[in-house]
Amino acid sequence: MRRLGKSAALQPGDRLEKVDFPGSIWIVARLIETRHQLPHAVVVYQKIRSETRMLAVSTLLNEGFYRRLAAPLAPIS
């Protein structure tokens, strides 16, 4: 898989919190990069694992929308 500059800043397992909804934590499940589209990531809602979204990596890296959280001390199950 080729890596683009910004998407390398996100990795599967990264945890992000929505700025306007504290406590809403999303986990990067996988990155999607194609030749003709901007990089996207599939994220999973930590509280309801069946809830997923596909968002542009640029949105996830925008500090006005999401902030990155420190890695958890123990794996999330």
DRENPA-3360 file (N, C-alpha, C; in nm, 2 decimals, always signed):
BEGIN
1 = MRRLGKSA = +0.08/-0.12/+0.00/+0.00/+0.00/+0.00/+0.09/+0.12/+0.00 ~ +0.06/+0.21/-0.09/+0.14/+0.34/-0.09/+0.09/+0.43/+0.01 ~ +0.17/+0.52/+0.07/+0.13/+0.61/+0.17/+0.15/+0.75/+0.12 ~ +0.05/+0.83/+0.16/+0.05/+0.97/+0.12/+0.09/+1.04/+0.25 ~ +0.14/+1.16/+0.24/+0.19/+1.24/+0.35/+0.10/+1.25/+0.47 ~ -0.02/+1.30/+0.45/-0.11/+1.32/+0.56/-0.17/+1.19/+0.62 ~ -0.19/+1.09/+0.54/-0.25/+0.97/+0.59/-0.15/+0.89/+0.68 ~ -0.02/+0.92/+0.65/+0.08/+0.85/+0.74/+0.07/+0.90/+0.88;
9 = ALQPGDRL = +0.00/+1.02/+0.90/-0.01/+1.07/+1.03/-0.12/+1.00/+1.11 ~ -0.21/+0.92/+1.04/-0.31/+0.84/+1.11/-0.27/+0.69/+1.08 ~ -0.30/+0.61/+1.19/-0.27/+0.47/+1.17/-0.39/+0.39/+1.23 ~ -0.42/+0.27/+1.19/-0.52/+0.19/+1.25/-0.49/+0.18/+1.40 ~ -0.60/+0.19/+1.48/-0.59/+0.19/+1.62/-0.58/+0.33/+1.69 ~ -0.56/+0.43/+1.61/-0.55/+0.57/+1.66/-0.69/+0.60/+1.72 ~ -0.70/+0.67/+1.83/-0.82/+0.71/+1.89/-0.84/+0.86/+1.87 ~ -0.96/+0.90/+1.83/-1.00/+1.04/+1.81/-1.13/+1.08/+1.88;
17 = EKVDFPGS = -1.13/+1.20/+1.94/-1.25/+1.24/+2.00/-1.31/+1.36/+1.93 ~ -1.44/+1.36/+1.91/-1.51/+1.47/+1.84/-1.50/+1.59/+1.93 ~ -1.46/+1.70/+1.88/-1.44/+1.82/+1.96/-1.57/+1.87/+2.01 ~ -1.68/+1.87/+1.93/-1.81/+1.93/+1.97/-1.89/+1.83/+2.05 ~ -1.84/+1.71/+2.08/-1.91/+1.60/+2.15/-1.82/+1.53/+2.24 ~ -1.77/+1.59/+2.35/-1.68/+1.52/+2.43/-1.73/+1.38/+2.48 ~ -1.64/+1.29/+2.48/-1.67/+1.15/+2.51/-1.71/+1.06/+2.39 ~ -1.72/+1.13/+2.28/-1.75/+1.05/+2.15/-1.62/+1.01/+2.09;
25 = IWIVARLI = -1.58/+0.89/+2.12/-1.44/+0.85/+2.08/-1.46/+0.75/+1.96 ~ -1.38/+0.77/+1.86/-1.38/+0.69/+1.74/-1.24/+0.63/+1.72 ~ -1.23/+0.51/+1.67/-1.11/+0.44/+1.66/-1.09/+0.41/+1.51 ~ -0.97/+0.45/+1.46/-0.94/+0.42/+1.32/-0.93/+0.27/+1.29 ~ -1.01/+0.22/+1.21/-1.01/+0.07/+1.18/-0.92/+0.04/+1.06 ~ -0.93/+0.13/+0.96/-0.84/+0.11/+0.84/-0.83/+0.23/+0.76 ~ -0.73/+0.24/+0.68/-0.71/+0.36/+0.59/-0.74/+0.31/+0.45 ~ -0.80/+0.40/+0.37/-0.84/+0.37/+0.23/-0.77/+0.48/+0.14;
33 = ETRHQLPH = -0.69/+0.43/+0.05/-0.62/+0.52/-0.04/-0.64/+0.47/-0.18 ~ -0.69/+0.55/-0.27/-0.70/+0.51/-0.41/-0.63/+0.61/-0.49 ~ -0.61/+0.58/-0.62/-0.54/+0.67/-0.70/-0.61/+0.80/-0.73 ~ -0.75/+0.79/-0.74/-0.83/+0.91/-0.79/-0.91/+0.98/-0.68 ~ -0.89/+0.94/-0.55/-0.97/+1.00/-0.45/-0.87/+1.04/-0.33 ~ -0.92/+1.13/-0.25/-0.85/+1.17/-0.13/-0.85/+1.06/-0.04 ~ -0.74/+1.05/+0.05/-0.74/+0.94/+0.15/-0.85/+0.95/+0.25 ~ -0.91/+0.83/+0.28/-1.02/+0.82/+0.38/-0.98/+0.72/+0.48;
41 = AVVVYQKI = -1.06/+0.72/+0.59/-1.04/+0.63/+0.70/-1.18/+0.58/+0.74 ~ -1.18/+0.45/+0.77/-1.30/+0.39/+0.83/-1.28/+0.40/+0.98 ~ -1.37/+0.46/+1.05/-1.36/+0.47/+1.20/-1.48/+0.40/+1.26 ~ -1.46/+0.35/+1.38/-1.55/+0.27/+1.46/-1.58/+0.35/+1.59 ~ -1.71/+0.36/+1.62/-1.75/+0.43/+1.75/-1.71/+0.33/+1.87 ~ -1.64/+0.38/+1.96/-1.59/+0.30/+2.07/-1.70/+0.24/+2.15 ~ -1.81/+0.31/+2.18/-1.92/+0.26/+2.26/-2.01/+0.16/+2.19 ~ -2.02/+0.18/+2.06/-2.11/+0.09/+1.98/-2.03/+0.04/+1.86;
49 = RSETRMLA = -1.97/-0.07/+1.87/-1.87/-0.12/+1.77/-1.94/-0.14/+1.63 ~ -2.07/-0.15/+1.63/-2.13/-0.17/+1.50/-2.15/-0.04/+1.42 ~ -2.13/+0.07/+1.49/-2.14/+0.20/+1.42/-2.01/+0.24/+1.36 ~ -2.01/+0.25/+1.23/-1.88/+0.29/+1.16/-1.91/+0.40/+1.06 ~ -1.81/+0.48/+1.03/-1.82/+0.59/+0.93/-1.69/+0.59/+0.85 ~ -1.70/+0.64/+0.73/-1.59/+0.66/+0.64/-1.57/+0.81/+0.63 ~ -1.46/+0.86/+0.67/-1.44/+1.01/+0.67/-1.31/+1.04/+0.60 ~ -1.30/+1.15/+0.54/-1.17/+1.20/+0.48/-1.07/+1.21/+0.59;
57 = VSTLLNEG = -0.95/+1.17/+0.56/-0.84/+1.18/+0.66/-0.82/+1.33/+0.69 ~ -0.83/+1.42/+0.60/-0.82/+1.56/+0.63/-0.91/+1.61/+0.73 ~ -1.03/+1.56/+0.73/-1.13/+1.59/+0.84/-1.09/+1.54/+0.97 ~ -1.04/+1.42/+0.98/-1.00/+1.36/+1.10/-0.88/+1.43/+1.16 ~ -0.79/+1.49/+1.07/-0.67/+1.56/+1.12/-0.70/+1.70/+1.15 ~ -0.82/+1.75/+1.12/-0.86/+1.89/+1.14/-0.89/+1.91/+1.29 ~ -0.81/+1.98/+1.36/-0.83/+2.00/+1.51/-0.96/+2.07/+1.54 ~ -1.03/+2.13/+1.45/-1.16/+2.19/+1.47/-1.27/+2.09/+1.48;
65 = FYRRLAAP = -1.24/+1.96/+1.43/-1.34/+1.86/+1.43/-1.31/+1.74/+1.53 ~ -1.18/+1.70/+1.52/-1.14/+1.59/+1.61/-1.01/+1.62/+1.67 ~ -0.99/+1.56/+1.79/-0.85/+1.57/+1.85/-0.81/+1.43/+1.88 ~ -0.68/+1.40/+1.86/-0.62/+1.27/+1.88/-0.60/+1.25/+2.03 ~ -0.63/+1.13/+2.08/-0.62/+1.09/+2.22/-0.49/+1.01/+2.23 ~ -0.43/+1.01/+2.35/-0.32/+0.92/+2.38/-0.36/+0.78/+2.37 ~ -0.26/+0.69/+2.34/-0.29/+0.55/+2.33/-0.34/+0.50/+2.46 ~ -0.44/+0.41/+2.46/-0.49/+0.35/+2.59/-0.38/+0.27/+2.66;
73 = LAPIS = -0.39/+0.26/+2.79/-0.30/+0.18/+2.86/-0.32/+0.03/+2.84 ~ -0.44/-0.01/+2.81/-0.47/-0.15/+2.79/-0.55/-0.16/+2.66 ~ -0.54/-0.27/+2.58/-0.62/-0.28/+2.46/-0.77/-0.27/+2.49 ~ -0.84/-0.21/+2.39/-0.98/-0.20/+2.40/-1.04/-0.32/+2.35 ~ -1.13/-0.39/+2.42/-1.20/-0.51/+2.37/-1.34/-0.49/+2.35;
% end
